[in-house]
């Protein structure tokens, strides 16, 4: 997949790349169910998440939880742009 290749090709050492991959996978596990089921929406969201993970990695220490939280925060800042479904509200 393009998103994983983007992360794996980044300029980090192998141990850091492993952490980035884990952060991506954990973030996608949380985010994925909210993404439209259209293949194009899924691929676009995964690429944007990969870029958010890389941006978070460049901004601070390479820690799974921090990178995952920063990437999710970035993704959730503009849910409609990413094809994310809004959570249903209960009364």
N, C-alpha and C positions, 0 to 999 in steps of 0.2 A: 504494500500500500504506500501511496505517496507520502502520507503523514509520517509513517515510521522511517521511510528513507530520508526524509528531511531531518529528522532528529539524529538518525545514525550517521548522517554526513556532516553534522555540525562539528565545529572546532573545539572539542572537549576531549579530555583523556578518556580511555575506555571505562574506567570506574565511574566517571561523571556521566558518560553516555548511558551507562546501565541505570543510574539513578534517574536520569531524564526519561528514559523509557518506562521505568516504573511509575514515575509521576504522571506521565501521559496516560498509561493504562489505567491507573487508579482514577484519574480525572474523567477519562472517557466512560469508565464504569458508572460514574455518577451522572454524567451528562448525556450519554448515549440514549437512554430511554426517553429523553425529552426532545430529541431531534426528530424531525419529520422522517417518515420511513422512505421517502424518495432517495434513490441512490445518489443523485447529484447533491442533495442536501446533506446526506451523511458524509460524503467525501469532502464537501466544502467545510463542514463543521470540524471534521478531523484535521484538515489542513490548518484551519484557524486555531484550533487547540494546539497543534504542534508548534505553530508560531508563537502562541501565548506562552507555552512551556519554555521555548528557547529565550524569549524576552525575559521571562522571570529568572531563568538561569543566569543570564548576563547581568541582571540587576542586583544579584545578591548571592549569598552562600548557596552551594549546591546541596540542598536538603529537600528530600521528597515532599514532606508535608508543606513546607513553605512554597515550593514551586507549584505543587498541586493547587493550593489555596489561591495563590496569585493568578494562576492560569484560569481557574474556575471563575474568579471574580471578574477577570477580563471578559470571559465568554458571556457571563450573565449580565454584563453592563448594557448590552444591546441584543436582547434575545431574538427580536424579530429579524434582525439582519442575519442571524445565524440559522434561521429556520427552526428555532426552538418553539415548542408549543408552550403556551402559558399554562401554569398549573390551574386546574379547575378549582373554583372557589366553592366552598360549602357554606350554607347559611347557618 
